[in-house]
């Protein structure tokens, strides 16, 4: 009989894990708290490591190309629109900083279709209440969940994947006191149909803020505005609040916000998990994505690392067990592979924020002058260290 897995969370990391498990021959069920699966109306930059992870999940080049246009990082400008670090149009550098500009809903839909084709069961309206971790060499894990009607159900599995995001119920059940904290920053986001602002990812840095734009389809642009705000701030009109916050910025920034339908603007407080979890596996439970290592968004690696985690759940854990490796050893190997990389990226995200969008007004000029001296080769080396990841080989 096939090994069984329960994936808690039907977002990008959860579906990636479910796909990888099903590819390894595991009978897989996804439990999603929401009544309907879906992603909010925002964009994501798929870096080369994210594209490599999608390939490891069975999405070929044509499938990835259908997600969104090919683009690249063009550099960073100050809030007045003057270049700080302009990346030259060099073939080597362009390959290193290549991106796919993708609407999150399109990426989510592609993963959901792939999961369905592999026979993954998806159960919505399933709020996890308790998790019993089980023992890799003994009793199975148990997940209890309830719907809005209040009826509770218990499911046993050989493996549970905690993929339920930054406010993870699985993490809360198994890692006492390891909850997210507010970063001090909040982020506006929107996708604007019929707006084109250039072929590349544009980023602007100002005092305690960052603004970015990126194409996500022909004639549609994604933008974000990342700003320091007190936790829990509420605005009656998010569009007007964003326009006011960036009123003194470059003309292009103001043009993008002005062209945005007010109903398209969303905002969320940015939470993170400082240091991440001490272990990514406990009993028969393995943690992925923001549930394991929610980081600041300043490196743009949230979706990419969730996809990487999903591939590794399949290739290191599921395929490892299928090849005869004990589950406990396979889970330890996953932890040893993923935790050092994700912790390094989390530290880099903090450093990037301190030097970039978190920097106050006093140091803007000095920071900008220093960055204008950075050679493109240094950018290439740094990008390759982050984005040069490829999926592990199958056992």
C-alpha positions, 0 to 999 in steps of 0.5 A: 500500500502507498505511503500517505501524506497530509499537507496542511495548507493549500498555498504555493508551498503546500501545493508544491509539496503535494505535487512532489509527494505525489510524483514520488508515489505517495497518496497525498491529501491537502487540507486548506482552511479557506472555503475556496483555494486561491491567491490574492491579486498580487505578483511574484518575481520567479528567480532562476532558483524558483524556475528550477524548482518548478522544473523539478515539479514537472512544469516544463519550459513551455508551462513556465513561460505561460505563467508570465513574461521573461524579465530581469532586474534592472537595478535600484533608483533613489526615491527621486528617480536617480540611479543608485545601482544600474545593472548593465545590459550584459548577457552574463548579468542578464542571465543571472538576474533573469526573472519571470513576472507572474501573477500569484493566482496564475502560479497557484493555478498551475500548481493546483492543476499539476496536483490534480493531474497527479491525483492529489485530494484537496479538502477545503474548509478544513481548519486544523485544531490539533496535530500529533507528531507521531514517531518516524519508527512507530505510531503515525501522525494524526491531524484533527480538523474541523469545518465551519459546521463544527464537525471534527475529523481525525486523519492519520498519515505516514507524513504531515507537511506543515505548509500553512504559512506565517500563522501556522497552526501546525507550528503552534501545535508542535513548536511552543512559543515559536510565533511570528513577530511584526517586522515594523513594515507593511506592504501595499500591493496591486496588479494594474491591467492596461499599464506598462512601465518598462520590461524589467523589475524597477526598485526605488529606495527611500527613507524607511520605504521601497517601491517596485514595479514589474510586468506580469503579463502583456499590458499588466503591471504589478507594484508594491509599496513597502513602508514603515508603519505601526502594527495594525494601522488601518486606513479607510482608503488604502489607495489614497494612503499609498498615494499620500505616502509616495507623493514626493517620490519619482514621477513614475512611482506617482504615475503607477499609483494614480493609474491603479483602480482603488479596489485593486490595492491591498495591504498586509503587515509583514510578519517574520519568524526571526531565526526560523525554527530550530528544526524543520522536522519533528516526529513525522512532521516536516515544515516548509515555507513561511511556516518554517522560515518566514523572512523579510521580503527584502530578498524576494525569496519567499515563493522561491524557497517555498517551492524549493522546500516542496521539491525537497520534501519529494526528492529527499523525504518521499523518494528517499523512503521509497528507495528504502531509507528510514523515514527518520533519516530522510527527515534529518537529511531534509533538515540538514539540507534546507535549514542552513540555506534558509537561515542564511537567506533570512540573515541576508534579508535582514542585512539587505533591509538595514542597508536598503529600504529600512534605512532612515533619511540620515544615511541615504546619501552615503549609502547611495554613493557607496552603491554607485561604486559597486561593480556589476561583477559583484552583483553577479556573484551575489545573485548566483549564490542566492539564485543558483540553487538546483533541485537535489538528484533523486536517490 
